[in-house]
């Protein structure tokens, strides 16, 4: 056997081992979510004897799943819209500004926001948010926009550099105004990287616990991570029920990624290369 085939075989085995390592927590969560409490304590790693759906029915009822997922969708979708609009506009305009010194200074100042840890400013930040009256769901849009636009602008700027300026110049010659140029030409070309930004921020906002725990203080406004934290804490002796609730939180993001993974990977790879 040649050295090349041996290396390929070793890399394949290593890849399979790493895949099994990363997928093992999902395996444990999924199989145990469909078990009775007795089956769970009998053998954690064994497949369930049958699909026990009562865990999901109780988890949906106890977490007020559909109301809570509505709150999460409200916060996540509004935040994503604001992040995409503000970051794409800023990234395109700063990248295409002819005064490069000023635009670079503004760009680095905005992108530097990625380096500021939320934990370091959260106490004065929450006090300031309360004084502005931005507590609870609507205020979460602007908070996530402020913390998420920096990374989004960083990714989009790299992608904009790969768009030929001749396309924009041709649109201007055809009579496009600056707004028409952005919305009808540039924004359409940004679709791959925007899908990547949407997915990355979707995972962050959808699974975020710390920010909602500080900002949301009204009953009935909880997002899924908050509700599942309360539910999980109350079910520390009923692990199969708690895992069913956890699986309900994970499912929407996993389904989204299954349909959007092609564009997510393409957007990240294209945005990483400057032309």
C-alpha positions as CSV (number, residue, x, y, z in Angstrom):
1,X,0.0,0.0,0.0
2,X,1.4,3.4,-1.0
3,X,2.1,6.1,1.5
4,X,-0.6,8.3,0.0
5,X,-3.3,5.7,0.6
6,X,-2.1,5.1,4.2
7,X,-2.3,8.9,4.9
8,X,-5.8,9.0,3.3
9,X,-7.0,6.1,5.4
10,X,-5.6,7.6,8.6
11,X,-7.2,10.9,7.9
12,X,-10.5,9.2,7.1
13,X,-10.4,7.3,10.4
14,X,-9.4,10.5,12.3
15,X,-12.3,12.3,10.6
16,X,-14.8,9.6,11.6
17,X,-13.6,9.6,15.2
18,X,-13.9,13.4,15.4
19,X,-17.4,13.2,13.9
20,X,-18.4,10.6,16.4
21,X,-17.0,12.7,19.2
22,X,-18.9,15.8,18.2
23,X,-22.2,14.0,17.4
24,X,-22.2,11.9,20.6
25,X,-23.9,14.6,22.7
26,X,-26.7,14.9,20.1
27,X,-27.1,11.1,20.1
28,X,-27.5,11.1,23.9
29,X,-30.0,14.0,23.8
30,X,-32.1,12.5,21.0
31,X,-32.4,8.9,22.2
32,X,-33.1,9.8,25.8
33,X,-35.7,12.4,25.0
34,X,-37.9,9.5,23.7
35,X,-37.4,7.3,26.7
36,X,-39.4,6.8,29.8
37,X,-37.8,7.7,33.1
38,X,-37.2,4.0,33.9
39,X,-35.5,3.3,30.5
40,X,-33.3,6.4,31.0
41,X,-31.9,5.1,34.3
42,X,-31.6,1.6,32.9
43,X,-29.2,2.4,30.1
44,X,-28.4,5.9,29.0
45,X,-26.7,4.9,25.8
46,X,-29.2,2.3,24.6
47,X,-31.9,3.0,22.0
48,X,-35.4,3.5,23.4
49,X,-37.7,0.4,23.3
50,X,-40.4,2.6,21.7
51,X,-40.9,6.3,21.0
52,X,-42.3,7.8,24.2
53,X,-43.9,11.1,23.1
54,X,-45.4,12.1,26.5
55,X,-42.1,13.9,27.3
56,X,-42.6,16.3,24.4
57,X,-46.3,16.9,25.2
58,X,-45.5,17.8,28.8
59,X,-42.5,19.9,27.8
60,X,-44.6,21.9,25.3
61,X,-47.3,22.4,27.9
62,X,-45.0,23.3,30.8
63,X,-42.8,25.7,28.8
64,X,-45.7,27.3,27.0
65,X,-43.7,26.4,24.0
66,X,-45.6,28.1,21.2
67,X,-46.0,31.4,23.1
68,X,-42.3,31.3,24.1
69,X,-41.1,30.4,20.6
70,X,-43.2,33.3,19.4
71,X,-41.4,35.6,21.7
72,X,-38.0,34.2,20.5
73,X,-39.0,34.6,16.9
74,X,-40.1,38.2,17.5
75,X,-36.8,39.1,19.2
76,X,-34.6,37.1,16.8
77,X,-36.2,38.2,13.5
78,X,-36.4,41.9,14.5
79,X,-32.8,41.9,15.6
80,X,-31.6,40.2,12.4
81,X,-33.5,42.7,10.2
82,X,-31.8,45.6,12.0
83,X,-28.4,44.0,11.9
84,X,-28.6,43.2,8.2
85,X,-29.8,46.6,7.1
86,X,-27.4,48.7,9.2
87,X,-24.4,46.5,8.8
88,X,-24.8,46.1,5.0
89,X,-25.3,49.8,4.5
90,X,-22.4,50.8,6.6
91,X,-20.1,48.2,5.2
92,X,-20.9,49.1,1.6
93,X,-20.6,52.8,2.1
94,X,-17.4,52.7,4.1
95,X,-15.8,50.3,1.6
96,X,-16.8,52.4,-1.4
97,X,-15.8,55.8,0.2
98,X,-13.0,57.5,-1.7
99,X,-11.5,59.1,1.4
100,X,-9.9,55.9,2.6
101,X,-8.3,57.4,5.7
102,X,-11.5,58.6,7.2
103,X,-13.5,55.5,6.1
104,X,-10.8,53.1,7.5
105,X,-10.8,55.0,10.8
106,X,-14.6,54.8,11.2
107,X,-14.5,51.1,10.1
108,X,-11.9,50.1,12.6
109,X,-13.7,52.0,15.3
110,X,-16.9,50.2,14.6
111,X,-15.3,46.8,14.2
112,X,-13.5,47.3,17.5
113,X,-16.9,46.7,19.1
114,X,-16.2,43.0,18.7
115,X,-13.4,43.2,21.2
116,X,-15.6,44.6,24.0
117,X,-16.9,41.7,26.2
118,X,-20.5,42.2,27.3
119,X,-19.7,41.0,30.8
120,X,-17.4,43.9,31.3
121,X,-20.1,46.5,30.7
122,X,-23.3,44.7,31.4
123,X,-24.2,46.4,34.8
124,X,-23.9,50.0,33.7
125,X,-25.4,49.0,30.3
126,X,-28.5,47.5,31.9
127,X,-29.0,50.6,34.1
128,X,-28.7,52.8,31.0
129,X,-31.1,50.6,29.0
130,X,-33.6,50.9,31.9
131,X,-33.4,54.7,31.9
132,X,-34.1,54.7,28.2
133,X,-37.2,52.6,28.6
134,X,-35.8,49.8,26.4
135,X,-36.4,46.9,28.7
136,X,-38.2,43.7,27.5
137,X,-38.8,42.5,23.9
138,X,-38.7,45.6,21.7
139,X,-35.6,47.0,23.3
140,X,-33.8,43.7,22.6
141,X,-33.8,44.5,18.9
142,X,-31.6,47.6,19.4
143,X,-29.4,45.8,21.9
144,X,-28.6,42.9,19.6
145,X,-28.1,45.3,16.7
146,X,-25.5,47.2,18.7
147,X,-23.6,44.1,19.7
148,X,-24.1,42.2,16.4
149,X,-23.5,44.8,13.7
150,X,-19.7,44.9,14.3
151,X,-19.1,41.3,13.2
152,X,-21.7,41.5,10.5
153,X,-20.0,44.6,9.0
154,X,-16.6,43.0,9.2
155,X,-17.8,40.0,7.2
156,X,-19.8,42.0,4.7
157,X,-16.9,44.5,4.1
158,X,-14.6,41.7,3.0
159,X,-17.3,40.5,0.6
160,X,-18.0,43.9,-0.9
161,X,-14.3,44.2,-1.8
162,X,-14.8,41.2,-4.1
163,X,-17.7,42.9,-6.0
164,X,-16.4,44.7,-9.2
165,X,-16.9,48.4,-9.1
166,X,-17.8,48.3,-12.8
167,X,-21.2,46.7,-11.9
168,X,-22.1,49.7,-9.7
169,X,-20.8,52.2,-12.3
170,X,-22.9,50.6,-15.0
171,X,-26.0,50.9,-12.8
172,X,-25.3,54.6,-12.1
173,X,-24.9,55.2,-15.9
174,X,-28.3,53.5,-16.4
175,X,-29.9,56.1,-14.1
176,X,-29.9,54.4,-10.7
177,X,-30.0,56.7,-7.7
178,X,-27.8,55.8,-4.6
179,X,-30.7,54.1,-2.9
180,X,-31.7,52.1,-6.1
181,X,-28.1,51.1,-6.5
182,X,-27.9,49.7,-3.0
183,X,-31.2,47.9,-2.8
184,X,-31.5,46.7,-6.4
185,X,-27.9,45.9,-7.2
186,X,-25.6,45.7,-4.2
187,X,-28.0,44.1,-1.8
188,X,-28.8,41.4,-4.2
189,X,-25.1,40.6,-4.7
190,X,-24.6,40.4,-1.0
191,X,-27.1,37.5,-0.6
192,X,-24.5,34.7,0.1
193,X,-22.7,36.6,2.9
194,X,-26.0,37.9,4.3
195,X,-27.2,34.4,4.7
196,X,-24.0,33.5,6.5
197,X,-24.4,36.5,8.8
198,X,-28.1,35.6,9.4
199,X,-27.2,32.1,10.4
200,X,-24.3,33.1,12.7
201,X,-26.4,35.8,14.4
202,X,-29.5,33.5,14.5
203,X,-27.6,30.9,16.6
204,X,-26.2,33.6,18.9
205,X,-29.6,35.4,19.5
206,X,-31.7,32.2,19.5
207,X,-29.5,30.5,22.2
208,X,-28.6,33.6,24.2
209,X,-29.4,33.4,27.9
210,X,-27.4,36.2,29.5
211,X,-28.8,39.2,27.7
212,X,-32.5,38.2,28.0
213,X,-32.0,37.3,31.7
214,X,-30.9,40.9,32.3
215,X,-33.3,42.8,30.0
216,X,-36.6,40.8,30.1
217,X,-38.3,41.4,33.5
218,X,-42.0,40.9,32.6
219,X,-43.8,37.5,32.9
220,X,-44.9,36.1,29.5
221,X,-42.0,37.8,27.6
222,X,-39.4,35.1,28.2
223,X,-37.5,33.6,25.3
224,X,-36.8,29.9,24.9
225,X,-33.4,29.9,26.7
226,X,-35.0,31.6,29.7
227,X,-38.0,29.3,29.8
228,X,-35.9,26.1,29.3
229,X,-33.5,27.2,32.1
230,X,-36.5,27.4,34.4
231,X,-38.0,24.2,33.1
232,X,-34.7,22.3,33.2
233,X,-34.1,23.5,36.8
234,X,-37.5,22.1,37.8
235,X,-36.9,18.8,36.2
236,X,-33.5,17.9,37.5
237,X,-34.8,14.4,38.5
238,X,-36.7,13.8,35.2
239,X,-33.8,13.9,32.8
240,X,-35.7,12.4,29.8
241,X,-38.4,15.2,30.2
242,X,-35.7,17.9,30.5
243,X,-33.9,16.6,27.4
244,X,-37.1,16.7,25.4
245,X,-37.4,20.4,26.3
246,X,-33.8,20.9,25.2
247,X,-34.4,19.1,21.9
248,X,-37.4,21.4,21.2
249,X,-35.1,24.4,21.5
250,X,-32.5,23.0,19.2
251,X,-34.8,21.8,16.5
252,X,-35.7,25.1,14.7
253,X,-32.0,26.1,14.3
254,X,-30.9,22.7,13.1
255,X,-33.7,22.6,10.5
256,X,-32.8,26.1,9.3
257,X,-29.1,25.1,8.9
258,X,-30.0,21.9,7.0
259,X,-31.8,24.0,4.3
260,X,-29.3,26.9,4.3
261,X,-25.9,25.2,4.8
262,X,-25.0,25.5,1.1
263,X,-25.3,29.3,1.1
264,X,-23.9,29.7,4.6
265,X,-20.6,27.9,3.8
266,X,-20.4,29.7,0.4
267,X,-20.9,33.1,2.0
268,X,-18.2,32.6,4.6
269,X,-15.7,31.2,2.1
270,X,-16.4,34.0,-0.4
271,X,-16.2,36.7,2.3
272,X,-12.9,35.4,3.6
273,X,-11.2,36.2,0.2
274,X,-10.4,39.7,-0.9
275,X,-10.1,40.2,-4.6
